[in-house]
Amino acid sequence: KQEVTQIPAALSVPEGENLVLNCSFTDSAIYNLQWFRQDPGKGLTSLLLIQSSQREQTSGRLNASLDKSSGRSTLYIAASQPGDSATYLCAVLWGSNYKLTFGKGTLLTVNP
Amino acid sequence: DGGITQSPKYLFRKEGQNVTLSCEQNLNHDAMYWYRQDPGQGLRLIYYSQIVNDFQKGDIAEGYSVSREKKESFPLTVTSAQKNPTAFYLCASHSLGGYTGELFFGEGSRLTVL
């Protein structure tokens, strides 16, 4: 079964801390993996996309890595800020059927 | 500007009524998806489609139906058979063939059953 799991479900950190969010997936035959951010009551904002052939992508203070063999991706946030507080979602596009599966997300709170 | 338009943004329905949520995109995307979001549940896939006149069930298709008669349109009908339809519904799309990956989302439709 094609499943995506995100750990932890919630995370609270002080401002300025570096942090890592985890995403694991059950089928290594992926097309790509994407990280999103969702603010309360809002839609989704795309953060980073990693193609199947890539190992990592970077945008500003964000870095996402992909290890297909172990079925894992991490989102690294450097020097966290209160404005980073949101739910972070991982989505996998499976290569065999183009089904797009989301994890349940990690609720991040960055305290001033 | 290109994008995905979902309508209505808010919808109220009485029990026993079918309702249809609209999703239109002008991005020339091949693949379209419908998700349901409940608190603490993330996004759960209802239906998806990669080409016109073809679609596949997602993980929670019971009580829902879709059609894909045009490339740009993928309406979702929430039928009276759906036991707990109150939720936030999101439509998404992306291109296939030369796909760079970006998934586009509509702003969502919030359905409340009274």
HADDOCK unambig.tbl for C-alpha pairs under 7 A between the chains (distance, minus, plus):
assign (segid A and resid 43 and name CA) (segid B and resid 107 and name CA) 5.47 0.50 0.50
assign (segid A and resid 43 and name CA) (segid B and resid 108 and name CA) 6.79 0.50 0.50
assign (segid A and resid 44 and name CA) (segid B and resid 105 and name CA) 6.83 0.50 0.50
assign (segid A and resid 49 and name CA) (segid B and resid 101 and name CA) 6.74 0.50 0.50
assign (segid A and resid 101 and name CA) (segid B and resid 45 and name CA) 6.99 0.50 0.50
assign (segid A and resid 102 and name CA) (segid B and resid 42 and name CA) 6.92 0.50 0.50
assign (segid A and resid 102 and name CA) (segid B and resid 43 and name CA) 5.88 0.50 0.50
assign (segid A and resid 103 and name CA) (segid B and resid 42 and name CA) 6.28 0.50 0.50
assign (segid A and resid 104 and name CA) (segid B and resid 40 and name CA) 6.92 0.50 0.50
assign (segid A and resid 104 and name CA) (segid B and resid 41 and name CA) 5.55 0.50 0.50
assign (segid A and resid 104 and name CA) (segid B and resid 42 and name CA) 3.87 0.50 0.50
assign (segid A and resid 104 and name CA) (segid B and resid 43 and name CA) 6.79 0.50 0.50
assign (segid A and resid 105 and name CA) (segid B and resid 42 and name CA) 6.02 0.50 0.50
